[in-house]
């Protein structure tokens, strides 16, 4: 079983209560339910309710961690942009100073030599060659001044763009940093709530009769299954090979799984990368209808998109249901109300 270190403080306990209240699911929204017999005991029903709530919190906790990784990525990119724009601003500012100096010198020279017009050059020239030299110098000075003005204009535009980029990068960095910091607190609150709910479920499990535990431990269909070729078939092969292994909240395998880690690992074994949580898996690949379901499709359940299974065929799916229940095959429509079906490969 997964252990969750940390001591609950009064503040953390209050935060946990808030999170549980916000995230708890109603019976009609409950997560994957091992198909219970009609005469299931009240203790067994209570246990499945507790594990439903715990799995919802588990997926929420995983999503918060996933969100924090995204925010950290945004922060890293913003800081890199900030460094890049800072360097660009330094270069642009240096160019601005350089070309502004040249323009000032040329302007000053032109002002001081204003008498060197075409007429004055002709009147003061000592010879035809001297006149031509004076006119050539004036042309060069005018061209240099125009070039310097153009360069200064470009440098000013570059500096303005660099300053705007630096301001934007700094703003994005500040926002991403604040969001990441908030998510750290959010993750801890969700972890505390998850610990509380898991402990309640395990306490209830320990009170179950041997008959109730046998219902949960049923391994279902363990016979050989024909799978198609390609990535979808390879992913299904991996998932089917995990039958009988236990569900553990937050587990990533290889000896135990939660619902979304099983589907992620299955496709990873097939050479296909998919996200970690049910919520992001629900946006991966392309949507297909219930009638189109085929082996390897991911079936996301409940309005909160809080459980996932992998289709074995158009009727059955393999999934990690909940703690106390092994990875097993179940009827697709018995697992719960379908939210979306995603085809990852094929």
C-alpha positions in Angstrom: 0.0 0.0 0.0 1.1 3.6 -0.6 2.2 5.5 2.5 1.5 9.2 2.8 4.0 10.9 5.2 3.2 14.1 7.0 1.4 15.2 10.2 -2.0 16.8 10.0 -2.1 20.2 11.6 -5.3 22.0 12.6 -5.0 24.2 9.5 -4.3 21.3 7.2 -7.2 19.4 8.7 -9.5 22.3 8.0 -8.2 22.6 4.4 -8.7 18.9 3.9 -12.3 19.2 5.0 -12.9 22.0 2.5 -11.3 20.0 -0.3 -13.3 16.9 0.5 -16.5 18.9 0.6 -15.7 20.5 -2.7 -14.7 17.3 -4.5 -16.8 14.6 -3.0 -18.9 12.8 -5.5 -22.6 11.9 -5.4 -23.7 8.3 -5.7 -24.7 8.9 -9.3 -21.3 10.3 -10.1 -19.3 7.7 -8.2 -16.2 6.2 -9.7 -15.8 2.7 -11.1 -17.8 0.3 -9.0 -17.0 -3.4 -8.8 -20.3 -5.0 -9.8 -21.7 -5.8 -6.4 -24.2 -8.6 -5.9 -27.8 -7.5 -5.2 -27.5 -8.7 -1.6 -24.2 -6.8 -1.0 -23.8 -5.9 2.7 -24.1 -2.4 3.9 -20.4 -2.5 5.0 -19.4 -3.4 1.4 -21.5 -0.6 0.0 -20.0 1.8 2.4 -16.5 0.7 1.5 -17.1 1.2 -2.2 -18.5 4.7 -1.5 -15.4 5.6 0.5 -13.0 4.3 -2.2 -15.0 6.2 -4.9 -14.4 9.4 -3.0 -10.8 8.6 -2.4 -10.2 7.9 -6.1 -11.7 11.2 -7.1 -9.4 12.9 -4.6 -6.5 10.9 -6.0 -7.1 12.1 -9.6 -7.6 15.7 -8.3 -4.3 15.5 -6.5 -2.6 14.1 -9.6 -4.1 16.9 -11.7 -2.8 19.5 -9.3 0.7 18.1 -9.6 0.3 18.1 -13.4 -0.9 21.7 -13.3 2.1 22.7 -11.2 4.5 21.1 -13.7 2.9 23.1 -16.5 3.2 26.3 -14.5 6.8 25.5 -13.7 7.4 25.1 -17.5 5.7 28.4 -18.1 7.9 30.0 -15.5 11.1 28.5 -17.0 10.1 29.8 -20.4 9.3 33.2 -19.1 12.6 33.4 -17.3 14.4 32.4 -20.4 12.5 35.0 -22.4 13.4 37.5 -19.8 17.1 36.7 -20.1 16.9 36.8 -23.9 15.1 40.1 -24.0 17.4 41.6 -21.3 20.4 40.8 -23.5 18.6 42.2 -26.6 17.8 45.4 -24.7 21.5 45.8 -23.7 22.6 45.4 -27.3 19.9 47.7 -28.6 20.7 50.3 -26.0 24.4 50.2 -26.9 23.6 50.6 -30.6 21.3 53.5 -29.8 24.0 55.2 -27.9 26.5 54.6 -30.7 24.4 55.8 -33.5 23.0 58.8 -31.5 26.6 59.8 -31.0 27.4 59.6 -34.7 24.3 61.6 -35.6 25.2 64.3 -33.0 28.8 64.5 -34.5 27.6 64.7 -38.0 24.9 67.3 -37.1 27.5 69.4 -35.3 29.9 69.1 -38.2 27.2 70.1 -40.7 26.2 73.0 -38.5 29.7 74.3 -38.2 30.4 73.8 -41.8 27.1 75.2 -43.0 28.9 77.7 -45.1 30.1 74.9 -47.2 27.1 75.1 -49.6 27.5 74.5 -53.3 27.7 78.3 -53.8 30.3 78.8 -51.2 32.3 75.9 -52.4 32.4 77.4 -55.9 33.3 80.9 -54.6 36.0 79.8 -52.2 37.5 77.0 -54.2 41.1 77.7 -55.2 40.8 75.5 -58.3 38.5 73.3 -60.2 39.9 70.2 -58.3 39.4 72.0 -55.0 35.8 72.7 -55.9 35.2 69.0 -56.8 36.8 67.8 -53.6 34.7 70.2 -51.5 31.5 69.0 -53.2 32.5 65.3 -52.8 33.1 65.8 -49.1 29.7 67.5 -48.7 28.0 64.5 -50.5 29.8 62.0 -48.3 28.8 63.9 -45.2 25.1 64.0 -46.2 25.1 60.3 -47.0 26.8 59.5 -43.7 24.3 61.6 -41.8 21.3 59.8 -43.6 22.8 56.4 -42.9 23.4 57.3 -39.2 19.8 58.6 -38.9 18.5 55.3 -40.4 20.7 53.3 -38.0 19.6 55.3 -35.1 15.9 54.9 -36.0 16.4 51.1 -36.3 18.2 51.0 -32.9 15.4 53.0 -31.3 12.8 50.6 -32.6 14.9 47.6 -31.5 15.3 49.1 -28.0 11.6 49.8 -27.8 10.7 46.2 -28.8 13.2 44.8 -26.4 11.8 46.9 -23.5 8.3 45.8 -24.3 9.4 42.2 -24.5 11.2 42.4 -21.2 8.1 43.9 -19.5 5.9 41.1 -21.0 8.4 38.4 -19.9 8.6 39.8 -16.4 4.8 39.9 -16.1 4.5 36.3 -17.3 7.3 35.2 -15.0 5.6 36.9 -12.0 2.2 35.4 -12.9 3.6 31.9 -13.4 5.6 32.1 -10.2 2.5 33.1 -8.2 0.5 30.4 -9.8 3.1 27.7 -9.1 3.4 28.8 -5.5 -0.4 28.6 -5.1 -0.5 25.2 -6.6 2.1 24.0 -4.0 -0.4 24.8 -1.3 -3.2 23.3 -3.3 -1.3 20.1 -3.8 -0.6 19.8 0.0 -4.3 20.4 0.8 -5.4 17.8 -1.6 -2.8 15.3 -0.3 -4.0 15.8 3.2 -7.6 15.3 2.1 -6.6 12.2 0.1 -4.7 10.7 3.2 -7.8 11.2 5.3 -10.1 9.6 2.7 -7.8 6.7 2.0 -7.4 6.0 5.7 -11.2 6.0 6.1 -11.5 3.5 3.2 -8.8 1.2 4.6 -10.3 1.3 8.1 -13.7 0.2 6.5 -11.9 -2.5 4.5 -10.4 -3.9 7.6 -13.9 -4.3 9.0 -15.3 -6.2 6.1 -16.2 -9.9 6.4 -14.2 -12.5 4.5 -17.2 -12.9 2.2 -17.2 -9.2 1.3 -13.5 -9.2 0.7 -13.9 -12.2 -1.6 -16.4 -10.2 -3.7 -13.9 -7.4 -4.1 -11.0 -9.8 -4.8 -12.7 -11.6 -7.6 -10.3 -11.6 -10.6 -13.0 -11.8 -13.3 -12.2 -13.2 -16.7 -8.5 -14.3 -16.8 -8.7 -16.3 -20.1 -6.6 -15.5 -23.1 -7.8 -12.6 -25.3 -7.1 -12.1 -29.0 -5.7 -8.6 -29.6 -5.2 -6.7 -32.9 -1.9 -5.7 -34.4 -0.5 -2.3 -34.0 -0.1 0.1 -31.1 -3.6 -0.3 -29.8 -3.2 -4.1 -29.7 0.2 -3.8 -28.0 -1.2 -1.4 -25.4 -4.1 -3.8 -24.8 -1.6 -6.7 -24.4 0.2 -4.9 -21.7 -3.0 -3.9 -19.8 -4.3 -7.5 -20.0 -1.0 -8.8 -18.6 -1.7 -6.7 -15.5 -4.9 -8.5 -14.5 -4.8 -9.6 -10.9 -2.5 -6.9 -9.8 -3.8 -4.6 -7.0 -5.1 -1.0 -7.3 -3.2 1.4 -5.1 -4.1 5.1 -5.0 -1.5 7.1 -6.9 0.5 4.1 -7.9 2.5 4.1 -11.1 3.3 0.3 -11.3 4.7 -2.0 -12.1 3.3 -4.1 -9.2 0.2 -2.0 -8.6 -1.8 0.7 -10.5 -4.4 3.3 -10.4 -6.8 3.7 -13.3 -4.9 6.3 -15.3 -1.4 5.0 -14.6 -2.4 1.7 -16.1 -3.6 3.2 -19.3 -0.6 5.5 -19.6 1.8 2.6 -19.0 0.0 0.4 -21.5 0.4 2.9 -24.3 3.9 3.7 -23.2 4.7 0.0 -23.7 3.3 0.4 -27.2 5.6 3.3 -27.9 2.8 6.0 -27.5 3.0 8.8 -25.0 -0.2 9.9 -23.3 -0.8 12.1 -20.2 -1.0 10.8 -16.7 -4.5 11.8 -15.5 -8.0 10.9 -16.6 -8.8 14.5 -17.3 -5.9 15.0 -19.8 -6.4 11.5 -21.2 -10.0 12.6 -22.0 -8.6 15.1 -24.5 -6.0 12.9 -26.1 -6.5 11.2 -29.5 -9.8 11.6 -31.2 -13.4 11.0 -30.0 -15.4 8.0 -31.2 -18.9 6.9 -30.5 -20.0 4.0 -28.3 -20.9 2.0 -31.4 -17.5 2.5 -32.9 -15.5 1.2 -29.8 -12.8 -1.2 -30.6 -9.8 -2.7 -28.8 -7.4 -0.1 -27.3 -9.9 2.8 -27.1 -9.9 4.7 -23.8 -13.3 5.0 -22.2 -13.6 7.9 -19.7 -16.4 7.7 -17.2 -18.6 10.1 -15.2 -19.3 13.8 -15.6 -16.2 14.6 -13.7 -14.0 12.4 -16.1 -12.6 10.7 -13.1 -12.1 7.1 -14.2 -10.7 5.4 -17.3 -10.7 1.9 -18.8 -9.3 0.4 -22.0 -11.6 -1.4 -24.4 -10.9 -5.1 -24.9 -13.6 -5.2 -27.7 -17.0 -3.5 -28.2 -18.4 -5.1 -25.1 -15.6 -5.4 -22.5 -12.9 -3.3 -21.0 -9.9 -3.9 -18.7 -9.3 -1.4 -15.9 -7.9 -0.7 -12.4 -11.1 -0.2 -10.5 -10.4 0.7 -6.9 -8.4 -0.3 -3.9 -9.2 -3.9 -2.8 -10.2 -4.8 -6.4 -7.6 -6.3 -8.8 -7.1 -5.1 -12.4 -9.7 -7.0 -14.3 -12.1 -7.2 -17.2 -15.6 -5.8 -16.8 -18.5 -5.0 -19.1 -18.0 -1.5 -20.6 -21.5 -0.3 -19.7 -21.4 -1.7 -16.2 -18.4 0.3 -15.1 -20.3 3.5 -15.1 -21.9 6.2 -17.3 -19.6 7.0 -20.2 -18.4 10.5 -20.6 -16.2 10.3 -23.7 -14.3 7.6 -25.7 -10.9 8.4 -27.2 -9.1 6.5 -29.9 -5.4 6.9 -29.3 -4.1 4.7 -32.1 -5.6 3.3 -35.3 
